[in-house]
Amino acid sequence: FDPSGFWADDFGWWGLMGLNARKHLLRTGNTELADKYRQLSTDFCWKQMKEHACDFSSTAKPVPHGCSNGDAKGIHKGVKNTVTNVLFFLLSIRIYRLTQTEKSEDNEKYLETAYNQWIWFDSWFQLKQYEYLKKTASGGALVQERPTAFFDGSDYKEITHPTWYKGWVWTGDQGMILAALTDMLAIKNNLAEWLSKNKRDADFKVNAFADKLNKYISLIGKGIKT
């Protein structure tokens, strides 16, 4: 199978489905095929997104890093939209939780990536002037199709490839961000331990982190209900 004509977000969908397939196959006793689906999720899908979609530079404005939804061949750069970033966020944390349960080695890279994706989303959510997390009439909020910021020097002005219109939201994005946020809540203590060990974010407080996650979950939940 040649995946070179597909886009970064496709690998996120496949990776998540691979993890679900693994759970099902383990329940049926097909360990050999289950292991192949795990490998599909980690060594193929996650690796593809990490190596070909992530922006490792610190120069993008107003928020650095993030993932671009380009094609696997690298011909089209694509835009840093919500679906690509939330899929990579969710896939990273789901792989981390799986490897924790199965006591696998070398799994901290998935936690680090999930944390980096969290920082990208949280940074955008705090920039209220750009309304990436847009408030609804009910007092809730919805995550927009992509973050945009129109000023000289901005790296988030692209409104084509694919086309974008102000106010666009996608239902799948809302569900996946809720899934990622609740998964982060579940491993908050693991994250605190990792941050301390690696001397990252000296001001990190577990309770404040949990409060922020719950705030976002509540806001987006209300937005979905609306």
CORRA-V576026 format. One record per backbone hydrogen bond with DSSP energy under -1.0 kcal/mol. CO is the residue of the C=O (numbers start at 1). NH is the residue of the N-H. If there is no record, write none. Layout:
co->{CO CO}
nh->{NH NH}
This chain:
co->{3 6 7 9 10 11 12 13 14 15 16 17 18 19 20 21 22 23 24 25 29 30 31 32 33 34 35 36 37 38 39 40 41 42 44 45 46 47 48 49 49 53 61 66 68 70 71 76 79 79 81 82 83 84 85 86 87 88 89 90 91 92 93 94 95 96 97 98 99 107 107 108 109 110 111 112 113 114 115 116 117 118 119 120 121 122 124 126 127 132 134 136 140 142 145 151 156 159 165 168 170 171 172 173 174 175 176 177 178 179 180 181 182 183 185 187 188 189 190 191 192 193 194 195 196 201 205 206 207 208 209 210 211 212 213 214 215 216 217 218 219 219 220 221 222}
nh->{6 72 10 13 14 15 16 17 18 19 20 21 22 23 24 25 26 27 28 30 31 34 35 36 37 38 39 40 41 42 43 45 46 47 48 49 50 51 52 53 54 68 155 55 70 8 74 71 69 81 85 86 87 88 89 90 91 92 93 94 95 96 97 98 99 100 101 102 104 110 111 112 113 114 115 116 117 118 119 120 121 122 123 124 125 126 127 128 130 144 142 139 136 134 82 154 149 164 168 145 174 175 176 177 178 179 180 181 182 183 184 185 186 187 188 191 192 193 194 195 196 197 198 200 199 204 209 210 211 212 213 214 215 216 217 218 219 220 221 222 141 223 224 225 226}
